[in-house]
Amino acid sequence: MTNNQLEDIIVKLSKHFTLKEMTKSMTATRKGIDNTPGAGEIKNLGDLCYEILEPLRAHFDLPVTISSGYRSEALCEAIGSKKTSQHALGQAADLEIHSVPNIKIAYWLQNNVDYDQLIMEHFDPEDPAGGWIHISYHKSDSNRKQVLTFDGKKYTEGLPDMEWKDGKVVG
């Protein structure tokens, strides 16, 4: 079954997340790349939804927008990513929540879920809502809990220090 055929079937990975939203890709559509995950990748996507995405959605009580979930190896190569990306295993998602600063989401994830890697992507201190969050998870006892911030040029360990007041980023 191809990704186009999957679009006609709603496959729920969890209460709020579908296989379709976790595999959608404008690049794959535009370039005719099959972005259909196998059974193992689908199981990993389900684990990611239950362990990371559902708790996140429950906490903020808002929909989580997935900008990138599963990526086939061919799609990874087409966008300049590595074939070994956790996206290709169904273990990673890039996300945002409308009206919630990404830095706030990143801090919540860091302190409340079991994850392998958390990256605040394209962070700009002048725009705490800018960029997006990459998070990965694999069902094992070896999640690394690696936290990185990428400013568009280089990666640094940890999340940026932010000033908070009444649950909001200030300054």
C-alpha positions in Angstrom: 0.0 0.0 0.0 1.5 3.4 -1.0 1.2 6.7 0.9 -1.4 7.8 -1.6 -3.6 4.8 -0.8 -3.1 5.5 2.9 -4.6 8.9 2.5 -8.0 7.3 1.9 -7.7 5.3 5.1 -7.6 6.9 8.6 -5.2 4.9 10.7 -5.0 6.2 14.2 -1.7 5.8 15.9 -3.1 7.2 19.2 -6.1 9.2 20.3 -5.1 12.4 18.6 -2.5 11.4 15.9 -2.9 9.6 12.6 -0.5 7.8 10.3 -1.4 10.3 7.6 -0.2 13.4 9.6 2.9 11.5 10.7 3.9 10.7 7.1 2.7 13.7 5.1 5.4 15.5 3.1 5.0 18.1 0.4 8.5 17.2 -0.9 7.6 13.6 -1.2 4.4 14.5 -3.1 6.2 17.0 -5.3 9.0 14.6 -6.2 7.0 11.4 -6.4 8.8 9.8 -3.5 7.0 6.9 -1.7 7.0 7.8 2.0 5.2 4.7 3.2 6.5 3.3 6.5 6.8 -0.4 7.2 5.3 -2.2 10.2 8.3 -1.5 12.4 8.3 2.2 11.6 4.5 2.4 12.2 5.0 0.7 15.7 7.8 3.3 16.5 5.5 6.1 15.4 2.8 4.7 17.8 5.3 4.6 20.6 6.4 8.2 19.8 2.7 9.3 19.9 1.9 7.6 23.2 5.1 8.4 25.1 5.8 12.0 23.8 3.0 13.6 21.7 -0.1 12.6 23.7 1.3 13.8 27.0 2.4 17.0 25.3 -1.1 17.6 23.9 -2.7 16.7 27.2 -0.5 19.2 29.1 -1.1 22.2 26.8 -4.7 21.1 25.9 -4.0 22.2 22.3 -3.4 20.4 19.0 0.2 19.6 18.2 1.2 20.4 14.7 3.6 17.9 13.2 5.8 19.4 10.4 7.8 16.3 9.9 7.4 12.8 11.2 8.3 9.6 9.3 10.7 10.1 6.4 11.7 7.3 4.0 15.4 7.0 3.3 14.7 8.4 -0.2 12.9 11.4 1.3 15.7 12.0 3.8 18.2 12.1 1.0 15.9 14.4 -1.1 15.8 17.0 1.7 19.5 16.8 2.6 19.1 14.7 5.8 20.9 11.5 6.6 19.4 8.1 5.8 20.2 7.2 9.4 18.0 9.9 10.8 15.6 8.8 13.5 12.8 10.2 11.3 13.6 7.2 8.9 12.9 4.8 11.8 9.7 6.5 12.8 11.3 7.6 16.0 11.3 11.3 15.6 9.0 14.3 14.9 9.4 18.0 14.3 6.6 19.9 15.9 5.0 23.2 17.2 1.9 24.2 19.1 0.1 27.3 17.8 0.2 30.1 20.4 2.8 28.4 22.7 6.4 29.5 22.4 8.6 26.7 21.3 11.1 27.3 24.1 8.3 26.7 26.6 7.3 23.4 24.8 11.0 22.4 24.8 11.4 23.0 28.6 8.2 21.1 29.3 9.3 18.1 27.2 12.8 18.1 28.8 11.3 17.9 32.3 8.3 15.6 31.7 8.8 12.9 29.2 11.3 10.2 28.4 13.1 11.1 25.1 16.2 10.2 23.2 17.0 13.6 21.7 15.4 17.0 22.1 16.6 19.8 19.8 15.4 23.4 19.8 15.8 24.0 16.0 16.7 27.4 14.5 16.3 29.1 17.9 16.4 32.9 17.9 16.4 34.6 21.3 14.6 37.6 19.8 11.7 35.2 18.7 11.1 32.5 21.4 8.2 31.2 19.2 10.5 30.8 16.2 12.0 27.6 14.8 10.6 24.3 15.8 11.2 21.3 18.1 12.7 18.0 17.1 12.0 15.2 19.5 12.8 11.5 19.3 12.0 8.4 21.3 12.8 4.8 21.1 11.4 2.1 23.3 14.4 0.9 25.2 16.3 1.7 28.3 18.9 3.7 26.4 17.2 7.0 25.6 20.1 9.4 25.7 18.2 12.4 27.1 20.4 14.6 24.8 19.3 18.2 24.7 20.7 20.6 22.0 19.9 24.0 20.6 20.6 24.8 17.0 20.7 28.5 16.0 21.0 27.9 12.3 24.8 27.7 12.3 25.9 25.5 15.2 24.6 23.2 17.9 25.1 23.8 21.6 24.4 21.6 24.5 21.2 22.3 26.5 18.4 24.7 26.1 18.9 28.5 26.2 18.4 30.2 29.5 15.1 32.1 29.4 13.5 34.6 31.9 10.0 33.5 32.9 7.2 35.3 34.6 3.7 33.8 35.2 4.5 30.9 32.9 5.5 33.2 30.0 8.9 34.0 28.5 9.8 37.7 29.1 12.3 39.9 27.5 
